[in-house]
Amino acid sequence: MSEPERPVSVRFGSQGRLVVPLPMRKALGFKAGDPLVARVQDGRLVVESRESVLLRVQEQFGVPGRNLINELIAERRQAARREDD
């Protein structure tokens, strides 16, 4: 993804909506309907894809490419099956 060359001025709409200009959406790979995560960090608004947040958290905890939630659910289901037998 290439980044836009310079900052672009944007404004909030009357209902608090922020329109991200097309060159920025393209650079970030954002498409209409994509799930995004927004947070305030050091006085800045940070908006990123849910996938990038997931990858960052996985890298932070040393489990890239693994879905710990699905693994836990699978382990619980196996334990439940063993209890039923």
N, C-alpha and C positions, 0 to 999 in steps of 0.2 A: 504494500500500500504506500503510495507516495503522499507526502503531506503538502497541503497548500503552502505557497511561498510566503504569504504574509497574513497577519491577523485580519479578520473581517468583522465589521461592526454588525451586531444583531440586536434586536429589541424584543422584549416580552410583549405579547399581544394582550388584549383587554381581559382575557380569561387566564392570564398567567402562562400562556403557551409560548414556547421558544421554538422558532423555526431554525433548523440547522441548514445552512446553505448547501446546495447540491455539491459543489466541489469538496466540501468537508465530508459530507455523507459518503461520497464516492471514495475519498481517501481512506475513510474508516471502514468501508464495506457495509455501511448501514443501509438497510432497505425498509420500506414501509412495513410496519407490523413487527419488526424485529424487537425482541425483548431487550430492554436496556436497564442498566443500573445507574442511579444517580446518587451522589453523596457530596457533602461539603468537606473539603480537606484543605486545611491551612488557609481558610478564607476564600477558597476557589470552588466553583461548581465543577465536579468531575463527572462525566457521563461516559460509560463504556458498555460494550456488549456483555451480556451475561456469560458468554463463552470465555471472554478474556478474563473476567473475574474468576470463573471456575478454574481456568488454567493457572492463574496467579496463586490462588489458594492451594491448589494441588502442588505446585512447585514449592510453595512456602513450607508445606508439611511433608515434602519429600515423597509424594505419591503421584507423579505425573502419569496421566493415562489411566489411572484407576478411579473407579467410582466406589468410594468407601461405603456410601449409603446402600447401594445395590448389593455390595458384598455382605454387609451386615444383615440386610433383609434375607438374602439367600442362606446365610448361616442360621438365622432364627427359624427359617422354614425347615431346614434340615433338622434342627434340634426338635422342633414340634413334631416332625414325622417320626423321629426316634422315640419320642415320648408316647406317640399313638401306638407304636408297635409293641 
